[in-house]
Amino acid sequence: MRKVLLPTIIIIAASLLVIRIFYLQIIDDSFKLKSENNAIKKVYDYPERGYIYDRNGKLLVANQASYDIMVIPRDIKKDLNIAEFCALLNITQEEYHKRIEKAKVYSPRLPSVFLSQLNKNEFAAFQEKIRKYDGFYFQKRSLRDYEVDYGANIFGFITQVNEKQIAKNPYYNSGDLIGKQGVEESYEEILRGIKGVKYIQKDKYNREIGPYKEGKYDTIAVAGEDINLTIDAELQKYGEELMINKRGGIVAIEPKSGEILALVTAPSYDPGILVGRQRSKNYTLLYHDSIAKPLYDRGLLAEYPPGSPFKILTGLVALQEGVVNEQTTFMCHHGFSYGGGRFMKCHGFGPHQLHNGIYNSCNTYFGQAYMLTINKYKDPGHAVDVWSSHVKSFGLGQFMGYDLPTGKRGNIPTSKTYKRIYPNGGWRSSTIVSNAIGQGEVLMTPIQLANMMATVANQGYYYTPHIIKKIEGEKIDEKFTTKHVTTIDQKYFPPVISGLFDVYNKGTAYALRVEGIDICGKTGTAENFAKINGKRTQLKDHSIFVAFAPKDNPKIAIAVMIENGGFGATVAGPIASLMIEKYLRKKITRTDLEVRVLNKSLLSEYAKVGGISDALKIESVPKDSVLQAKIVKPKAPAATAPKTEVKKTAVDTTKKN
């Protein structure tokens, strides 16, 4: 039996192997398609990317025809007239040889892009003579056609895949396009569609003789899906106009849904400059602009001490912890003493309760309320964690989970923070009291500030901010329709909202009122220091403002941050009021504020630290026009330009708010 068993196993195994080989080579022709078969040529049919619309159905991004010259290095004839070929495509012979070598490295037998994104005229000239150049053929693609010249940070752009992306995702081949940054990256698989493929049979002379197996394995391209963004195009456009000659960010959110209405970063650029043959050159200029940083989305990435707006949370946590109520009173003597002779300044004077503490932005009131919150517990470490947990329930100190590919956590300190800073202990409420007024270790991004105000407007809940409103034929992610409830009871929000309302009626934003719109807001200022030639120098403060409106049934919550803008009510506040009126009324009545903001330039302030960007020049334009960006060649930096290292801290005396 044993003598028979082994030969039997060998015979059966050999038979199975022969059958499998027969099946793959004779019956299943698809195996040939998966290999690098010289007799079969793959031709891809690239689908149109999905169109992008705003929340109201306005077309923002469409497509335009483009053509790539593809090359298969081994098919190039040795007698190719290189000089004539290069003249036709307006490239040098050096460029030609460089591109051919790159194609050979990828594969001498497989097609890759030789020259990308020819326009119609360039393509027409090449098409007439393409038959003369074996080894080359054209591939039709669609490039983006921007219907607007704003919103670049929202859209992102499309670019060729790199080797890492090809290795990671087998869908892509050399020369394929992929979305990068913005919604183009976040919704790449939805927007790109599915490319089709045709298999062409070739004879022994390498001539195409027709479809392989009569097109049995060919597939049809499937166009990408259209999407609607939550963005209000007119509001976005207006926000970018208001930010001309300024640096900073604006984020506006619809409180009841978490939909992002506007996401402005400044300076920005016309998205159209990253389309076509000049895309690479223009992107390089933008990327290396280390002064203005037009590719840096300040609304999502810039972390600042929030200053006065953070007092809103200080008050809510103190109410929730039961250490103060609406009648609790603290005497302010232009500040208060704490912690062994230290003094926190405040321009206010006299008794302050929650209500006037908010609209007067009293440091004394909120500093005392914060210390009572921490002193409620014997262990300051535990107390800070309780406080931190409340604050984080507003979505702070963590990635928010929105549908854009970039962001920062911000920072909300915990007991671990202070154990690291003070390894020997000894810290207490007075040590960290600056947290109360948005200084200390607290950092927030503009989108976090806007979401905080949306949560206050909703009286204790928020939806994750998101930029997708509708995907044709699909549902949006349910995480964007899931309600997040804070740890603060709903009953504590109305008295805080009342104080925010009187910021406009009695307080620091009195001059920013818009008749007929009940706005609740809060001014803020962040100190701005830089090391210039090794010396710590104080520069003009950053201007911060947060608001929502109307007071009842809010439709918009907003955060504005202007670098080197000065007091909160000077630049950021007017922009917030204008954006709110623009969204709610679709027109502007506070034309005095509009003229002031449009004519306000902070370029002289930015010139003090590192100078003005030479890669991106933002030009002043009339108020009824859109943002224009002009790419120019960068100049050599001045030899005497000071080296600067900027450090942002916050100050929050109401004098500055």
Solvent accessible surface area in square Angstrom, and as a share of the most:
residue,aa,sasa,rsa
1,M,189,0.84
2,R,217,0.79
3,K,181,0.77
4,V,97,0.56
5,L,96,0.48
6,L,114,0.57
7,P,62,0.39
8,T,53,0.31
9,I,93,0.47
10,I,104,0.53
11,I,114,0.58
12,I,96,0.49
13,A,58,0.45
14,A,51,0.39
15,S,50,0.32
16,L,113,0.56
17,L,112,0.56
18,V,99,0.57
19,I,110,0.56
20,R,128,0.47
21,I,83,0.42
22,F,106,0.44
23,Y,89,0.34
24,L,34,0.17
25,Q,106,0.47
26,I,110,0.56
27,I,100,0.51
28,D,34,0.18
29,D,13,0.07
30,S,24,0.15
31,F,98,0.41
32,K,73,0.31
33,L,13,0.06
34,K,168,0.71
35,S,58,0.38
36,E,86,0.38
37,N,50,0.25
38,N,74,0.38
39,A,41,0.32
40,I,20,0.10
41,K,28,0.12
42,K,73,0.31
43,V,43,0.25
44,Y,43,0.16
45,D,67,0.35
46,Y,41,0.15
47,P,19,0.12
48,E,83,0.37
49,R,15,0.05
50,G,1,0.01
51,Y,60,0.23
52,I,0,0.00
53,Y,55,0.21
54,D,3,0.01
55,R,42,0.15
56,N,109,0.56
57,G,42,0.40
58,K,83,0.35
59,L,56,0.28
60,L,3,0.02
61,V,0,0.00
62,A,8,0.06
63,N,19,0.10
64,Q,76,0.34
65,A,37,0.29
66,S,3,0.02
67,Y,27,0.10
68,D,2,0.01
69,I,0,0.00
70,M,11,0.05
71,V,0,0.00
72,I,13,0.06
73,P,10,0.06
74,R,131,0.48
75,D,26,0.14
76,I,33,0.17
77,K,114,0.48
78,K,213,0.90
79,D,124,0.64
80,L,26,0.13
81,N,82,0.42
82,I,46,0.23
83,A,57,0.44
84,E,59,0.26
85,F,0,0.00
86,C,5,0.03
87,A,81,0.62
88,L,45,0.22
89,L,10,0.05
90,N,134,0.69
91,I,16,0.08
92,T,78,0.45
93,Q,89,0.39
94,E,142,0.64
95,E,65,0.29
96,Y,9,0.03
97,H,92,0.41
98,K,153,0.65
99,R,80,0.29
100,I,13,0.07
101,E,97,0.43
102,K,155,0.66
103,A,5,0.04
104,K,92,0.39
105,V,124,0.71
106,Y,83,0.31
107,S,11,0.07
108,P,67,0.42
109,R,107,0.39
110,L,71,0.35
111,P,28,0.18
112,S,5,0.03
113,V,31,0.18
114,F,3,0.01
115,L,5,0.02
116,S,26,0.16
117,Q,18,0.08
118,L,3,0.01
119,N,80,0.41
120,K,138,0.58
121,N,123,0.63
122,E,63,0.28
123,F,19,0.08
124,A,49,0.38
125,A,44,0.34
126,F,0,0.00
127,Q,86,0.38
128,E,146,0.66
129,K,80,0.34
130,I,29,0.15
131,R,222,0.81
132,K,119,0.50
133,Y,5,0.02
134,D,59,0.31
135,G,14,0.14
136,F,11,0.04
137,Y,34,0.13
138,F,72,0.30
139,Q,15,0.07
140,K,117,0.50
141,R,10,0.04
142,S,18,0.12
143,L,9,0.04
144,R,1,0.00
145,D,52,0.27
146,Y,30,0.12
147,E,85,0.38
148,V,16,0.09
149,D,27,0.14
150,Y,9,0.03
151,G,1,0.01
152,A,0,0.00
153,N,28,0.14
154,I,2,0.01
155,F,4,0.02
156,G,4,0.03
157,F,5,0.02
158,I,7,0.04
159,T,19,0.11
160,Q,68,0.30
161,V,13,0.08
162,N,80,0.41
163,E,143,0.64
164,K,169,0.71
165,Q,57,0.26
166,I,42,0.21
167,A,92,0.71
168,K,177,0.75
169,N,46,0.23
170,P,125,0.78
171,Y,53,0.20
172,Y,10,0.04
173,N,41,0.21
174,S,26,0.17
175,G,3,0.03
176,D,3,0.02
177,L,28,0.14
178,I,20,0.10
179,G,5,0.05
180,K,79,0.34
181,Q,58,0.26
182,G,5,0.05
183,V,0,0.00
184,E,0,0.00
185,E,73,0.33
186,S,43,0.27
187,Y,25,0.09
188,E,15,0.07
189,E,123,0.55
190,I,37,0.19
191,L,0,0.00
192,R,40,0.15
193,G,8,0.07
194,I,101,0.51
195,K,23,0.10
196,G,0,0.00
197,V,18,0.11
198,K,106,0.45
199,Y,24,0.09
200,I,29,0.15
201,Q,48,0.21
202,K,24,0.10
203,D,39,0.20
204,K,175,0.74
205,Y,142,0.54
206,N,68,0.35
207,R,144,0.53
208,E,101,0.45
209,I,109,0.55
210,G,23,0.22
211,P,82,0.51
212,Y,13,0.05
213,K,97,0.41
214,E,167,0.75
215,G,23,0.22
216,K,135,0.57
217,Y,49,0.19
218,D,47,0.24
219,T,73,0.43
220,I,154,0.78
221,A,23,0.18
222,V,81,0.46
223,A,62,0.48
224,G,12,0.11
225,E,65,0.29
226,D,50,0.26
227,I,0,0.00
228,N,30,0.15
229,L,0,0.00
230,T,0,0.00
231,I,4,0.02
232,D,7,0.04
233,A,1,0.01
234,E,84,0.38
235,L,1,0.01
236,Q,2,0.01
237,K,48,0.20
238,Y,11,0.04
239,G,0,0.00
240,E,4,0.02
241,E,5,0.02
242,L,0,0.00
243,M,3,0.01
244,I,10,0.05
245,N,15,0.08
246,K,4,0.02
247,R,23,0.09
248,G,0,0.00
249,G,0,0.00
250,I,0,0.00
251,V,0,0.00
252,A,0,0.00
253,I,1,0.00
254,E,35,0.16
255,P,1,0.01
256,K,91,0.39
257,S,29,0.18
258,G,2,0.02
259,E,20,0.09
260,I,0,0.00
261,L,0,0.00
262,A,0,0.00
263,L,0,0.00
264,V,0,0.00
265,T,3,0.02
266,A,5,0.04
267,P,12,0.07
268,S,2,0.01
269,Y,7,0.03
270,D,35,0.18
271,P,2,0.01
272,G,33,0.31
273,I,31,0.16
274,L,5,0.03
275,V,32,0.19
276,G,19,0.18
277,R,89,0.33
278,Q,104,0.46
279,R,40,0.15
280,S,68,0.44
281,K,108,0.46
282,N,20,0.10
283,Y,40,0.15
284,T,64,0.37
285,L,21,0.10
286,L,2,0.01
287,Y,138,0.53
288,H,125,0.56
289,D,9,0.05
290,S,87,0.56
291,I,59,0.30
292,A,5,0.04
293,K,94,0.40
294,P,3,0.02
295,L,38,0.19
296,Y,71,0.27
297,D,10,0.05
298,R,9,0.03
299,G,0,0.00
300,L,3,0.02
301,L,27,0.13
302,A,4,0.03
303,E,52,0.23
304,Y,8,0.03
305,P,5,0.03
306,P,1,0.01
307,G,0,0.00
308,S,0,0.00
309,P,0,0.00
310,F,0,0.00
311,K,2,0.01
312,I,3,0.01
313,L,0,0.00
314,T,2,0.01
315,G,1,0.01
316,L,0,0.00
317,V,1,0.01
318,A,0,0.00
319,L,6,0.03
320,Q,47,0.21
321,E,21,0.09
322,G,60,0.57
323,V,35,0.20
324,V,9,0.05
325,N,83,0.43
326,E,87,0.39
327,Q,124,0.55
328,T,33,0.19
329,T,61,0.36
330,F,30,0.13
331,M,101,0.45
332,C,0,0.00
333,H,104,0.47
334,H,101,0.45
335,G,0,0.00
336,F,14,0.06
337,S,80,0.52
338,Y,37,0.14
339,G,30,0.29
340,G,87,0.84
341,G,72,0.69
342,R,111,0.41
343,F,99,0.41
344,M,16,0.07
345,K,143,0.61
346,C,5,0.03
347,H,90,0.40
348,G,10,0.10
349,F,129,0.54
350,G,7,0.06
351,P,81,0.51
352,H,6,0.03
353,Q,71,0.32
354,L,2,0.01
355,H,63,0.28
356,N,36,0.18
357,G,0,0.00
358,I,3,0.02
359,Y,35,0.13
360,N,48,0.25
361,S,0,0.00
362,C,1,0.00
363,N,2,0.01
364,T,1,0.00
365,Y,0,0.00
366,F,1,0.00
367,G,0,0.00
368,Q,52,0.23
369,A,0,0.00
370,Y,2,0.01
371,M,29,0.13
372,L,69,0.34
373,T,3,0.02
374,I,3,0.01
375,N,88,0.45
376,K,99,0.42
377,Y,58,0.22
378,K,209,0.89
379,D,81,0.42
380,P,38,0.24
381,G,7,0.07
382,H,94,0.42
383,A,1,0.00
384,V,0,0.00
385,D,53,0.28
386,V,29,0.17
387,W,2,0.01
388,S,2,0.01
389,S,62,0.40
390,H,19,0.09
391,V,0,0.00
392,K,66,0.28
393,S,24,0.15
394,F,0,0.00
395,G,3,0.02
396,L,0,0.00
397,G,16,0.15
398,Q,68,0.30
399,F,116,0.48
400,M,25,0.11
401,G,34,0.33
402,Y,28,0.11
403,D,18,0.09
404,L,15,0.07
405,P,59,0.37
406,T,51,0.29
407,G,17,0.17
408,K,88,0.37
409,R,129,0.47
410,G,12,0.11
411,N,53,0.27
412,I,7,0.04
413,P,1,0.00
414,T,31,0.18
415,S,11,0.07
416,K,156,0.66
417,T,13,0.08
418,Y,2,0.01
419,K,129,0.55
420,R,173,0.63
421,I,79,0.40
422,Y,78,0.30
423,P,107,0.68
424,N,149,0.77
425,G,38,0.36
426,G,60,0.57
427,W,25,0.09
428,R,139,0.51
429,S,5,0.03
430,S,8,0.05
431,T,37,0.22
432,I,4,0.02
433,V,3,0.01
434,S,31,0.20
435,N,1,0.00
436,A,0,0.00
437,I,4,0.02
438,G,0,0.00
439,Q,36,0.16
440,G,40,0.39
441,E,56,0.25
442,V,0,0.00
443,L,59,0.29
444,M,1,0.01
445,T,1,0.01
446,P,1,0.01
447,I,2,0.01
448,Q,0,0.00
449,L,6,0.03
450,A,0,0.00
451,N,1,0.00
452,M,0,0.00
453,M,0,0.00
454,A,2,0.02
455,T,0,0.00
456,V,0,0.00
457,A,6,0.05
458,N,10,0.05
459,Q,59,0.26
460,G,4,0.04
461,Y,45,0.17
462,Y,24,0.09
463,Y,40,0.15
464,T,8,0.05
465,P,0,0.00
466,H,5,0.02
467,I,0,0.00
468,I,1,0.00
469,K,76,0.32
470,K,110,0.46
471,I,9,0.04
472,E,90,0.40
473,G,82,0.79
474,E,94,0.42
475,K,193,0.82
476,I,42,0.21
477,D,75,0.39
478,E,138,0.62
479,K,89,0.38
480,F,6,0.03
481,T,89,0.52
482,T,66,0.38
483,K,99,0.42
484,H,65,0.29
485,V,106,0.61
486,T,10,0.06
487,T,62,0.36
488,I,6,0.03
489,D,66,0.34
490,Q,102,0.45
491,K,127,0.54
492,Y,45,0.17
493,F,0,0.00
494,P,59,0.37
495,P,21,0.13
496,V,0,0.00
497,I,9,0.05
498,S,41,0.26
499,G,0,0.00
500,L,0,0.00
501,F,50,0.21
502,D,16,0.08
503,V,0,0.00
504,Y,5,0.02
505,N,52,0.27
506,K,126,0.54
507,G,15,0.14
508,T,36,0.21
509,A,0,0.00
510,Y,108,0.41
511,A,69,0.54
512,L,3,0.02
513,R,104,0.38
514,V,5,0.03
515,E,154,0.69
516,G,72,0.70
517,I,20,0.10
518,D,71,0.37
519,I,3,0.02
520,C,0,0.00
521,G,0,0.00
522,K,2,0.01
523,T,0,0.00
524,G,0,0.00
525,T,0,0.00
526,A,0,0.00
527,E,32,0.14
528,N,3,0.02
529,F,24,0.10
530,A,1,0.01
531,K,97,0.41
532,I,33,0.17
533,N,118,0.61
534,G,67,0.65
535,K,146,0.62
536,R,134,0.49
537,T,45,0.26
538,Q,89,0.40
539,L,22,0.11
540,K,73,0.31
541,D,11,0.06
542,H,3,0.01
543,S,0,0.00
544,I,1,0.00
545,F,0,0.00
546,V,0,0.00
547,A,0,0.00
548,F,0,0.00
549,A,0,0.00
550,P,39,0.25
551,K,61,0.26
552,D,107,0.55
553,N,93,0.48
554,P,5,0.03
555,K,84,0.36
556,I,0,0.00
557,A,0,0.00
558,I,0,0.00
559,A,0,0.00
560,V,0,0.00
561,M,2,0.01
562,I,0,0.00
563,E,23,0.10
564,N,10,0.05
565,G,0,0.00
566,G,6,0.05
567,F,95,0.40
568,G,0,0.00
569,A,24,0.19
570,T,51,0.30
571,V,3,0.01
572,A,0,0.00
573,G,0,0.00
574,P,0,0.00
575,I,0,0.00
576,A,0,0.00
577,S,1,0.00
578,L,1,0.00
579,M,0,0.00
580,I,0,0.00
581,E,0,0.00
582,K,45,0.19
583,Y,29,0.11
584,L,52,0.26
585,R,76,0.28
586,K,129,0.55
587,K,121,0.51
588,I,31,0.16
589,T,74,0.43
590,R,51,0.19
591,T,66,0.39
592,D,85,0.44
593,L,0,0.00
594,E,12,0.05
595,V,73,0.42
596,R,111,0.40
597,V,3,0.02
598,L,32,0.16
599,N,116,0.59
600,K,62,0.26
601,S,51,0.33
602,L,3,0.02
603,L,60,0.30
604,S,81,0.52
605,E,27,0.12
606,Y,6,0.02
607,A,52,0.40
608,K,112,0.48
609,V,23,0.13
610,G,31,0.29
611,G,22,0.21
612,I,57,0.29
613,S,2,0.01
614,D,38,0.20
615,A,7,0.05
616,L,5,0.02
617,K,61,0.26
618,I,29,0.15
619,E,79,0.36
620,S,81,0.52
621,V,35,0.20
622,P,94,0.59
623,K,95,0.40
624,D,120,0.62
625,S,32,0.21
626,V,28,0.16
627,L,9,0.05
628,Q,79,0.35
629,A,18,0.14
630,K,105,0.44
631,I,36,0.18
632,V,46,0.26
633,K,152,0.64
634,P,76,0.48
635,K,146,0.62
636,A,92,0.71
637,P,120,0.76
638,A,69,0.53
639,A,111,0.86
640,T,125,0.72
641,A,52,0.40
642,P,45,0.28
643,K,176,0.75
644,T,48,0.28
645,E,111,0.50
646,V,67,0.39
647,K,126,0.53
648,K,68,0.29
649,T,38,0.22
650,A,6,0.05
651,V,26,0.15
652,D,0,0.00
653,T,24,0.14
654,T,5,0.03
655,K,154,0.65
656,K,50,0.21
657,N,10,0.05
